[in-house]
Amino acid sequence: MLDVAEILGGVRTGTATGGSISTLVDTYRTEPAEYWKGGTLFLLSGNSIGLATRVLAFSENTLTITAVAADKALAATNLYAVAPPAYPYDVMQIAIQRALDEIGYASTYDESILVTASTNTYTIPTGKTGILRVEVATSTTAPYSYQINNYWQENNGYLYFDPNKAPSTVGMKIRIWYRTPHTDLIAYTTVISGDLDLEWLKWLAVVNVYRDTLSKISKDDPILIDLMNQAMAKERELHERHRHKSNYLYTIDPKYGRY
């Protein structure tokens, strides 16, 4: 969200000179009263590092936010960034969620299947269909030293290995990679999948913010239209890069001709 806010503009950074469970004080903030009201505060260090929250009020160098737990109280020396209210917390959150929905799926893996003796066919765990890649461990301890196995196919909930290429060391993990819908952004602590190209994701989110703003404020604002067109060009460039990256990561199976 901070990356999106920085692209949209107006973000300022600073170091707190004081704070509490519901305030951040910075005596070097000189903006007029309520300048940051409705904006978003990001904590970059201290007990609340990683916090992203709405600014409820601003006056006399003090940002008022929704109260945090006592052990997360803001304090002097905390580094922070604050984004203006032009693009509020909710707008950025929804824009990122829409971007995740547009991207569709993230890749993840399951390694619950274990090699059994003289077995060519394994039941795929429920909900793990659409396999992209299969890897077999060569060690019983982390990091397991996985190696790709290209001699398999998926059919009707089962993973079939070529009889001459099936894993044979009993007890080794079989790791299957598959795509799954991304977790919804219910809270600021939601982790975004590292499988996604985050550069692409944030620029797609920026495009969504501009679209939302144009639909609400002015559909013919030349500055906003120009900014959105620039963001769309950047998003298309990164989308293409991500497509090539995905094709590289999930190698084509030489036997079955699939990713």
N, C-alpha and C positions, 0 to 999 in steps of 0.2 A: 504494500500500500504506500509506503514511503517512496519507493522508486516511482510509482505512478504520480504521486504528489509532486515530486521533484521535476518530472517532465512537464506537468501542467503549469508549474511556476509559482513563485511567491513564497516558497518555503524559506524559513530562517532557522538558523541553528544558534545554540548558545550553551552556557554553563550556568546551572542554577546557583543562586547565592543563598537559597533557603527553600523550605518546603514542608509539607505535611501529608496527611493521608488524602487531602482533597485540594491541595494547592502546590503550585510551583512558582517560586519567586526568583526573578532575575532583575536586579536593580539596573541592568544595562538595557532593558527593554524600554523604549521610549515612545512606542506607538500610542495613539489616543485611546481613551476608554472604549472598550468593546470592539477594538480593532480585530481581535482574534476570536471573538465570540462566535461559536458555530464552526470553528476550525477543528483541526485534529492535532493532538500532541503525541509525539513519539519519544519514548525514553530510550536513550542509547547507552546508558551505563547505570550503575547503582542497583539497588534491590529490585527496582521495577524495570530493569532492562528488558526490552522487547515489548513493553506496553504501548498499545495504540488506543487512544481514547478521545472522546469528544471534549472540546473546550466549552464549558458552560457560561463562563463570564471572563472578562479581562478588565482590570483597572489597577492603576498605580503599580505597574511592574509585576502584577500577580495574575497568573492563569489559574482559574478555578475549574476543577475537573470532577467527574464522578469519584466518590471516595473509594480508595483501595484498602486492602487489609493493612493492619498496623505494621506488620513486618515488611510491607512493601512501600512504606511511606517515602515520599520524595524528600530529598535533602540537598544541602549545598554540595557542589562539585558534580552533581548529576549532569551528564551531557544530554542534550535534547534537541529535537527539531519540531517546529510547529508550522502547520500548513494553514493557509487562510480559508475562510468560510466559503469562498467562491465555488469550491468543489468539496462538499462536506464528506465526512466519514462514510455515511450511508451510501452516497452516490459512488464513491470509489469502491466500496465493498461490493455493491451490486454490479458495478462494471467489471470487476475482477471475476465475480461469480459467473456473469454472462460469458466472459472470455473462456473460462473453464468449460462451460456448457458447449460453447461453439467448438472448442478443440475436441471435446467429446470424451476421450478416454485417456487414462494414464497407464503406463506399463508397470506391472508389479510381478512378484513371483511367489510361488508356493514351493516349499521343500519338505512337505510332509510325507511324500512317497519314499519308501525305502526299497532297495533292491532285494528281491527274494530269489532263492535258488531256482534255476531253470525256468525263468519266467520271461515271456515275451510281451505279455499283455498286462496292463495295469489300469485300475479304475481311477479316473480323474476325479479329484475332490469336487464336490458340488459347488457350482458357481465359478469354476475355474476354466471354462471352455474358451475356445478361440486361441489355442496355444501358438505362441510366436517362436519360441525357442526352447530347446531341452538341453540341460546340462547335467552331467553326472559327476559326483564327487570322487576324488582319488585319495581322500584322507577322511578318517573318522572324526577328526577334530578341526575346529575353526582355524583358518578360513576355508577349509575343506578342499581347496585347489580344484575347483570345478573345471571340467572340460566339456566342450560342446559335442553333442551327439546329433548328427544330421540324418540318421537312419531311423525315422519314425513317421508315423502318421496318426492323426486324431480322427476318431469316428464314433459317433453316438455315445459319447461319455467315456470312451476308452482310449488309452495310449498304446499303440501297437509299434513294437520295435521289429526291425528286420531280424529274423532268427539268428543270422550270422553276426549281427552288430549289437545285440541287446547287451546291456550292462550285466556283468556276471559276478562282481564282488559283493557278496551278501552283506546287507546292512548299510551300504553306502546310500547317501541321499540322492534323490533325483529332483532336480530343481526345474520347474516349468515356469516359463514367463508367459504372461497373458495380459490382456487389456481389461480394465475395469473402470466404471464411472468414477470420476474424482470426488473425493469427500467434499460436501458442501461447506462453505465458509460460514459456519455458525458462530464462531468466535475468532478473535484476533490471534488466538494461539493455534488455530488450525494450520497444520503443516502442508505446504504445497509440494507435490511429488517432484523429486529431483529428476525424474524421467523427462519432465517437460522442459522446453527451452524457455527459461524465465524471461529472457529478453523479448522473445516473441509474445509471451503471455502479457507482459506489462504494456507493450505497445498496442496490443489488441484491446486491452482494458482502457487505454488512453483514447483510442478511437471510440469506444463505447461511451466514455464520459462526454466527449465532444458531441456525439450524436444526441445524447440525452439533453445536454445543455442547449443545443440548437433547437430541439423540439419544444423546449419549455420557454426559452428566452426570445430567440429570433432566428427564423429559418434562413434569413438572407444576410446575416452578419458577415461581411467579407473577411474580417480578421479570423473569426472562428472557423469559417469555411476553409480558409487557407491553412490554418493550423491542423484541421482535421484531415485535409488532403495530404499534408506532409506526414502526419501520423499514419495514414493509410498506406502511403508509399513505403514507409519504414516497416510496417507490419507485414506487407506482402513480401518484402525482401527477406525478413526473418522467418516467415512461414516457409518459404522455399528452402532456406538453409536447414530448418528443422526437418523437412521432408527428406532431404538427402541424408541427414544424420540418422534418422530412423531407419532408412533403408540400409545404412552401413551397419548399425548396431544389430539388426536382426537379419543374419545372413540367409541367403536362399539355400534351401535344402537341395543338394545335388541329386538326391534320389527321387523326391516327390515334387520338386519344383515349387516350393512354397516358402514363405517367410517364417 
